C-alpha cells in the first residue's frame, strides 16, 4: 500500500478506536491539536485553490473530519465524566477563552453556536443546494456549446472530451456537496447535545461520586464542558467556513487573494469616495478625528497609488502586445500555418456577422451543425469541419463559399429582408427587390418583414437569410462531397466498420484493395449522390468482385447493383409510374466499341461528331422531360452506364443515369423517349 493510503486508513482507525477505548489525556491533547491543524489546512486550501475541482474529494474530507471530531468529543466526555481531567487543551480553552469566568465562557460558547448554526451552516447549505441545481440544469447547454465549438473547429476532439469530462466532474462534485454540508450541520448539533450531557452528567458525577457541593461541581464541570465544546466547535466552524468559501467561489481559475483584493480595492474612484467620506465624518462629527481623518487619507493615498499602477500596467500591456505582434511576424515557423487549407470555408462580410454571432441571437453556427448531421444521414459521410470567417474585403451583405481554399460559389443577402419565391402557381405579384436564389438560381424577390405574412398567404415560399445561406452551403457540399472524402475519412469509416465486422475488413483491406482504391469507389458513388451509409453491403460487394477486377469503375458498377434497393427508392417512387428515357442499342454499341482499356483504367474515345449528335439528342430529351415536370432519368444497359454518364456529366450535371440492373422488380417505368445518334 502507498503511504498516503496507510495514513488515511490510520486516521479512520484512530477515530474508531477513540469511540471504543478510553485514551489518556496526553494523547487526547495531541489529537485535539492535530484536529485544529487539519481544520486550518482545509480552510486555507479552500481559500487559495485555483479551481474548485482541485478539491474534488472535499465531500469525503468533510465526512472523515466529522467522524474524527465526534470521536474526540466522545473521548473527552469519557475523561471529563470519569476523571475530571480531560487534558491541557480542553482545560485551557475552558479557562483562557472564557477569561476564567463561567458566565463569559458560556456567552462566548453560545455566540459560537449561533454563528455556526444560523449564519455559516445555513448559508453554506443553501448555496450548495442552489449551486448543485443550477449546475445540473446548465449541463445540456454546456454540452451543446462544446458540440458547436467542435463542429466549427474552435476546439479539437481531445479538448472537447476534456471539457465534457470536466462538466461531468463539476456536476458530481456540486451534487455531492449538496449532501456533504449536512455532515457539518449534524456535527454542530451533536456537539451541542454532547455539551448539555457533559454539564448534567458532570454535576451528577461531582456530587454523587466525588462528594462535591453543587456550586463547586457546576463551576468545575461547566468550565471543562465549555472548553470541550470550544475545542470541538472552533475546528467545526473553520470547516464550515471552508465549505462556504468553496461553494461560493465566483472564479474557478483565479488566485483567491489577488481576485478578492483586486475586486474590493481595484477601483480608484471608489477609494476616493470612501476616503473623503471618512475624513468628513471625522471633521464634522464627534467621532475620533485622528482615526477617521487618518484612515480617510490612507484610502485617498491608496486610490492614487492604484490609479498610477493601472495606468502603468495599461502602457506596459500595449507595449507587450506590440512586441508580441512583432515577434509573431518575425517567427519563421508561423508561415507553416499559412500552408494549411481548410476543406470548407464560409466567408462573409461584416453585415452578416450578426447571423453568426450567438451573442446577437444568430443561429448560423447551429445550422452548420445541422448541415453536417443532414449530410451524414443522407450520404453516410462525415463532412469536414466548416470554417466560418468574416472578411472585410467582401461587400457587407456578401458571402462566398470555398472548397479547399478556392471559391466555388457566392451569394448576397439583405439582412433585414426575406426572400420570396414563386413556386409557379401564384399569379398575383408582390412588390420587392428582384433577385435570384443563390442555390438553384431561381428568380426571387426581397421583401420586408411587414410583407412576409401577405406573401405567405398568397402562396409564396418565404425564406429568412440564415436559411438561404444554409441551403446554399448544403447544395455546394452535395456537389463537391466526393472530393471532400479523403483517405483519412475512408480510414475512419473502415475503423468504424471493423468494430462490428472485423472479418470482412481484414479480408478486403489491405489484402485485396488498398484504402486509395476503396476511396475511389466511394467517391464514384458520392459523385452521383448515392449514399455510402450501407458500408457493410459496399464492402461485401467489393470483397466478392475485387479478386476478379481491380478497376474501380467496374467495381463501382457492381456496388451500385448491390445497392439497387436504395437507388430505386431514391429515384422511383413506389406505386407510381416513372417516366424515363432509354438509350438506343446502336448508341450503346458505338460507345462500347469506343472504350479503350489502359493500365490506368478505361476511357471513352468516341468520334467527336457522334458525341455531338448524342449530346444533341440528350438535350432534346431533357427539355422534353423538364417540360413534363419530370426529373430527366436515362436507363441504359449495365456495361454502358458508367461511360454514358462520363460523356454527359460535364454538360448535364443533374442528369440521372441508371442501369437496368439497378432497378427493383416492383418499379413501374414508362419510356417517353430514346437517345439516338
Buried (B, 14 or more C-beta within 10 A) or exposed (E): EEEEEEEBEEBBEBBEEBEEEEBEBEEBBEBBEBBBEBBEEBBBBBBEBEBBBEBBEBBEBBBBBBBBBBBBBBBBBBBBBEEBEBBBBBBBBBBEBBEEEBEEBBEBBEEBBEBBBEBBBBBBBEBBBEBBEEBBEBBEEBBEBBBBBBBBBBBEEEEBEEBBEBBEEBBBBBBBBBBBBBBBBEBBBBBBEBBEEBBEBBBEBBBEEEEBEEEBBBEBBBBBBBBBBBBBBBBBBBBBBBBBBBBEBEEEEBEBEEBBEEEEBBBBEBBBBBBBEBBEBBEEEEEEBEEBBEBBBEBBEBBBEBBEEEEEEEEEEEEEEEEEEEEEEEEEEEEEEEEEEBBBBBBBBEBBBBBBEEEEEBBBBBBBBBBBEBBBEBBBBBBBBBBBEBBEEBBEBBBBBBBBEEEEBBBBBBEEBBBBBBEEEBEEEBEBEEBBBBBEEBEBBBBBEEBBEBBEEBEBBBBBBBBBBBBBBBBBBBBBBBEBBEEEBBBEBBEEBBEEBEEBBEBBBEEBBBEEBBBBBBBBBBBBBBBBBBBEBBBBBBBEBBEEEBBBBBBBBBBBBBBBEBBBEBBBEEEEEBBBBBBBEEBBEBBEEBBEEEEEEBEBEBEEEBBEBBBEBBBBBBEBBEEEEBBBBBBBBBBBBBBBBBBBBEEBEEBBBBBBBBBEEEBEBEEBBBBBB
